Amino acid sequence: MPEKVSIDQVIDQLIFLDKVQKGISDSDNNRINSKEKAKQKLSKWLK
């Protein structure tokens, strides 16, 4: 991290790292959606 960072930047970085870790954990524990399932779930927004 740079020498000078704001508390907001630190919080944003921590949130990002937490979300990445959750995604890795979900993947490791097979809590994922196939491409087709994702398309089905998102279809109302992808039209």
N, C-alpha and C positions, 0 to 999 in steps of 0.2 A: 504494500500500500504506500502511496505517496506520504511524504513527511507531514504535509498539511491536509487534513481531511476534516470535513464537518461531521457532526454527529448524525446528520441525515444520510450522508454517504456511508457511514459505518452501518447504520441501521439497514439501509438498502442492500448493502453487501451481505449482511447477516441473513436477511430475508431471502435473498437470492440463493445463498449457500444452503439454507434450510430446505428450500424448494427443490434444489438439485438433489440433495440427500434423500428427500422423500421420493423423488422419481427413481432414484437408484434402488432404494428399498422396495418400492412397488414392483420394479422390474425383477429384482432378485427373488421376490416372493410371488411372481407370476400374476400380479394384479395389474394386468395390462389389457388393452383392447387391440383387436386386430384392425387392420386398415379398413376392412369392410364394416366392422362394428362401429368404429369411430365415424365413418361416413354416415352410417345410419343414425347415430346419436346426434350428429351435427347437421343433418340434412335440412332442418328448418332454417338454419342460418346460412347455409351454403347455396341457396337457390338464387 
